[in-house]
Amino acid sequence: MPSSHPPSAPPSFHTLLSRALDRRRPLIAAGSTQAFRAFSGPVDGFDGVFVDVYAEGAVLIVYEGGTPRRFNAVAEAAAALDVLHPLGVRAVYLKPFPKDRSRVGGQLPPVVTEPAPAAGETLPEAILVREKDWDLEIRLYDGLSTGLFLDQRENRGFVAKWVAERVAAGAAPSVLNTFAYTCAFSIAAAKSGAATTSVDVSARYLDWGKRSFAHNGIDITPHRFAKMDTFEFINYARRKGLKYDLIILDPPSFASGSKRKGIRAWSSVDDYTRLVREAVTLLNVKGVILASTNTQELCRPGRLEREIMKGLDRPPPRWIALPQAPIDFAGERDRFAARAFSL
């Protein structure tokens, strides 16, 4: 006989976020970071919805066409603030990601640049978050990004530890950070004693990185910031005979080129092999390359390793163990991949 009881209502976003936060309690209790992913889409029970915490601020990320119709982003921002407030979060900002970003023609939705949050009080334009042994400047309403990729937190820790071990052995290593963005990897390396070179086509992001150097009390005199395309810099470095002990490759999935500047468009799927092939020409003996990607196709099991192998054209490298994915990203293994190796 069929049950007369009506089907139970699905749990609210408030409930799901509370449960997700409980699963992250060990990370929060460790006190090693003020920036973490509090809610991770389908892993935590709601497709197309992510929540990232940055000290006193949080970001509610909603992917257009990927969330259930019943999800009201503005209303749920208030629910998120209620759940996160005990952690010291005072504002939740909304970042709606269009299904096809090319369709918006470079125009951002106004909500991602408005100082007033979807819930809570307006925060300063720039705030600092503590991650491990360094402080990083982030901006919650500067566009679709905040200036920090949270999924790379443990890899930044790997870089800091690798550098510290070599400094302790009496040799300060040189580190090349390509596609440097706001230079978070460079900060981690510099705090441990490395001389860093940060390469990015955007002067704005390099200036952002310089501010984070200043926030950490790091004298930028021994550090270099090169406003160049990565391949352009590699060619320059070869001409100058520059070599590095650690090279970080963390490119975007896509980047537009410039005919005027002679810069080719970039695609990780098409160009990662070439990137590895070019980068190894700058590597010192016993040097290490940290290669990373968040391109879905390259995150499939074994795919990034194959791209690396094709780029080396030599005997297999010595693979180096990287940290395990932390609690807040443990369910997103198919969204990012990283390998470290030496020749």
C-alpha positions in Angstrom: 0.0 0.0 0.0 1.6 3.4 -1.0 2.5 5.7 1.8 0.1 8.5 2.6 3.0 10.7 3.8 3.9 13.6 1.3 7.5 13.7 0.2 9.7 15.7 2.5 10.9 19.1 1.4 14.6 19.2 0.4 16.9 20.8 3.0 17.3 24.5 2.8 20.5 26.2 1.7 20.9 27.5 5.2 20.9 23.9 6.5 23.2 22.6 3.7 25.7 25.4 4.3 25.6 24.7 8.1 26.4 21.0 7.4 29.2 21.9 5.0 30.7 24.2 7.5 30.6 21.5 10.1 32.7 19.3 7.8 35.3 22.0 7.5 35.6 22.5 11.3 39.1 20.8 11.4 40.4 23.3 8.9 38.8 26.3 10.7 40.1 25.0 14.1 43.6 24.6 12.7 43.8 28.4 12.2 46.1 28.1 9.2 44.0 30.2 6.9 41.3 32.9 6.9 40.4 32.1 3.3 38.7 28.8 2.4 35.8 27.3 0.4 32.8 27.0 2.8 30.4 25.4 0.3 31.2 23.4 -2.8 28.3 23.0 -5.2 27.0 19.5 -5.8 29.5 18.1 -3.3 27.7 19.9 -0.5 24.2 19.5 -2.0 23.4 22.4 -4.3 24.5 22.5 -8.0 26.1 25.6 -9.3 26.5 27.3 -5.9 29.8 28.0 -4.1 30.7 30.0 -1.0 34.2 31.3 -0.3 35.2 32.9 2.9 37.9 35.6 3.1 38.3 36.7 6.7 35.5 39.2 7.4 34.0 38.8 3.9 32.4 36.0 1.9 31.5 35.5 -1.7 28.4 33.7 -2.9 29.2 32.3 -6.4 26.2 31.3 -8.6 26.6 29.8 -12.0 23.8 30.8 -14.4 21.8 27.9 -15.6 23.5 25.5 -13.1 21.4 26.2 -10.0 17.9 24.9 -9.2 15.1 27.4 -10.0 14.1 27.7 -6.4 17.5 29.2 -5.5 17.1 33.0 -4.9 20.6 34.3 -4.7 19.9 37.5 -2.9 17.8 35.9 -0.3 20.3 33.1 0.2 23.1 35.6 0.7 21.3 36.6 3.9 21.1 33.0 4.9 24.8 32.6 4.2 25.6 35.6 6.4 23.6 34.1 9.2 25.5 30.8 9.1 28.9 32.5 8.7 28.5 35.4 11.1 29.8 33.4 14.1 33.1 33.1 12.2 33.4 36.9 12.0 32.0 37.3 8.5 30.3 40.7 8.2 29.3 40.7 4.5 28.4 38.4 1.7 29.0 39.6 -1.8 27.3 38.0 -4.9 29.1 36.9 -8.0 26.8 35.6 -10.7 28.8 33.8 -13.5 27.0 33.9 -16.9 26.7 30.6 -18.7 28.6 32.0 -21.7 31.0 34.7 -20.6 31.9 35.6 -24.2 28.3 36.6 -24.7 28.5 39.5 -22.3 31.2 41.2 -24.4 33.5 42.0 -21.6 30.7 43.8 -19.7 30.5 42.7 -16.1 27.2 42.6 -14.2 27.0 45.7 -12.0 26.6 43.6 -8.8 30.2 42.3 -9.0 31.6 45.9 -8.7 29.2 47.4 -6.2 30.7 48.1 -2.8 27.4 47.3 -1.1 27.1 43.6 -0.5 24.1 41.4 -1.1 23.9 40.9 2.7 25.7 42.6 5.6 27.8 45.8 5.8 30.0 47.4 3.2 33.6 46.3 3.6 36.8 48.2 2.5 37.8 48.0 -1.1 40.8 45.9 -0.2 41.2 43.6 2.8 44.0 41.3 4.0 43.6 37.6 4.7 46.1 35.5 6.5 47.2 32.3 4.8 49.8 30.2 6.6 52.7 32.6 7.2 51.8 35.4 4.9 49.1 38.0 4.3 47.4 38.5 0.9 45.4 41.4 -0.4 42.0 40.5 -1.8 39.1 42.5 -3.2 35.6 41.3 -2.8 34.0 43.6 -5.4 36.7 44.1 -8.0 35.0 41.9 -10.6 34.4 38.2 -10.9 37.6 37.3 -9.2 39.0 38.3 -5.8 42.7 38.1 -6.5 43.3 34.8 -4.9 42.8 31.2 -6.1 41.9 29.2 -2.9 42.5 25.8 -4.5 46.2 26.6 -4.7 46.6 27.2 -0.9 48.4 23.9 -0.2 50.6 24.2 -3.3 51.7 27.6 -2.0 52.5 25.9 1.2 54.6 23.3 -0.8 56.5 26.2 -2.4 57.2 27.9 0.9 58.4 24.6 2.5 60.6 23.7 -0.6 62.3 27.1 -0.5 62.8 27.0 3.3 64.5 23.7 3.1 67.0 25.0 0.5 67.6 28.2 2.5 68.3 26.1 5.6 70.8 24.1 3.5 72.6 27.3 2.7 71.3 28.1 -0.8 68.6 30.7 -1.4 66.8 29.5 -4.6 65.6 31.5 -7.5 61.9 31.2 -8.3 60.1 32.0 -11.6 56.3 32.5 -11.3 54.7 32.6 -14.7 51.2 33.8 -15.3 51.7 35.3 -11.8 48.3 37.1 -11.5 48.5 38.8 -8.1 51.8 37.0 -7.2 50.5 34.8 -4.3 53.0 32.1 -5.2 55.8 34.6 -5.2 54.8 35.9 -1.8 54.9 32.3 -0.4 58.4 31.8 -1.9 59.7 35.2 -0.9 58.6 34.8 2.7 60.7 31.7 2.9 63.8 33.4 1.5 63.7 33.0 -2.3 64.5 35.6 -4.9 61.4 35.7 -7.1 60.5 36.8 -10.6 56.8 37.3 -11.3 55.7 37.4 -14.9 52.3 38.6 -16.1 50.9 40.7 -19.0 48.9 42.8 -16.6 50.6 45.8 -14.9 47.6 46.1 -12.7 47.9 42.6 -11.2 51.7 43.0 -10.8 51.1 46.2 -8.8 48.6 44.3 -6.8 51.3 41.7 -6.1 53.8 44.4 -5.1 51.3 45.7 -2.5 51.1 42.2 -1.0 54.9 42.2 -0.8 54.6 45.4 1.1 51.9 44.0 3.4 54.3 41.3 4.4 57.2 43.7 5.0 59.2 42.2 2.1 61.7 44.5 0.4 61.1 44.1 -3.3 64.6 45.1 -4.3 65.8 41.5 -4.9 62.5 40.6 -6.6 61.5 41.2 -10.2 58.2 41.9 -11.7 58.1 41.5 -15.5 55.1 42.8 -17.5 55.4 40.4 -20.3 53.8 37.5 -22.0 55.2 34.3 -20.5 56.7 33.0 -23.8 58.1 36.4 -24.5 59.8 36.4 -21.1 61.1 32.8 -21.6 62.8 34.0 -24.8 64.2 37.0 -23.1 65.5 34.9 -20.2 67.2 32.5 -22.6 69.0 35.4 -24.3 70.1 36.7 -21.0 71.2 33.3 -19.7 68.8 33.4 -16.7 68.1 30.1 -14.9 65.8 29.2 -12.0 65.6 26.6 -9.3 61.8 26.5 -9.2 59.4 27.4 -12.0 55.7 27.7 -11.4 53.3 27.1 -14.3 49.7 27.9 -13.4 48.2 29.3 -16.6 44.5 30.2 -17.3 42.5 28.0 -19.4 42.2 30.6 -22.1 43.8 34.0 -22.8 43.3 36.3 -25.8 46.3 37.3 -27.9 47.4 40.6 -29.4 48.5 40.9 -33.0 49.9 44.4 -32.3 52.1 43.1 -29.5 52.8 39.8 -31.3 51.2 37.7 -28.5 49.5 34.5 -29.5 46.2 33.5 -28.0 46.6 30.9 -25.3 44.7 27.7 -24.8 45.8 25.2 -22.1 44.5 22.3 -24.0 46.5 23.2 -27.1 49.6 24.9 -25.6 50.4 23.3 -22.3 52.9 20.9 -23.9 54.7 23.9 -25.5 54.7 25.7 -22.2 56.5 22.8 -20.5 59.0 22.4 -23.4 59.9 26.1 -23.2 60.0 26.3 -19.4 62.5 23.5 -18.9 65.1 25.4 -20.9 65.3 27.8 -18.0 65.6 25.2 -15.3 68.7 24.8 -13.2 70.2 21.3 -12.6 68.1 19.6 -9.9 65.5 22.3 -10.4 61.8 21.7 -10.0 58.7 22.6 -12.0 55.3 22.9 -10.4 52.7 22.5 -13.2 49.1 23.2 -12.4 45.8 23.6 -14.3 42.0 24.0 -13.7 41.2 23.2 -17.3 38.6 20.5 -17.1 40.0 18.4 -20.0 43.5 18.5 -18.5 42.2 17.5 -15.1 41.1 14.0 -16.3 43.2 11.3 -14.6 46.7 11.1 -16.1 46.1 13.8 -18.7 48.3 16.5 -17.2 51.2 14.0 -16.8 50.9 13.1 -20.5 51.1 16.8 -21.5 54.2 17.2 -19.3 55.8 14.0 -20.8 55.2 15.2 -24.4 56.8 18.5 -23.5 60.0 17.0 -22.1 61.0 14.8 -25.0 63.5 13.0 -22.7 63.5 10.2 -20.1 60.6 10.4 -17.6 61.0 13.0 -14.9 61.2 12.4 -11.2 57.7 13.1 -9.9 57.6 14.9 -6.6 54.7 14.4 -4.2 52.4 17.4 -3.6 50.1 17.9 -0.6 46.7 16.2 -0.6 43.7 18.4 -1.4 42.5 20.0 1.8 39.1 19.4 3.3 37.4 22.3 1.6 38.5 21.1 -1.9 38.6 17.3 -1.3 35.4 16.8 -3.4 36.6 18.9 -6.4 39.5 16.7 -7.6 38.1 16.8 -11.1 38.3 20.6 -11.1 42.0 21.1 -10.7 45.2 19.2 -11.2 48.9 19.8 -10.3 52.1 17.8 -10.6 55.7 18.7 -9.5 58.7 17.2 -11.1 62.5 17.5 -11.6 64.6 16.2 -14.5 
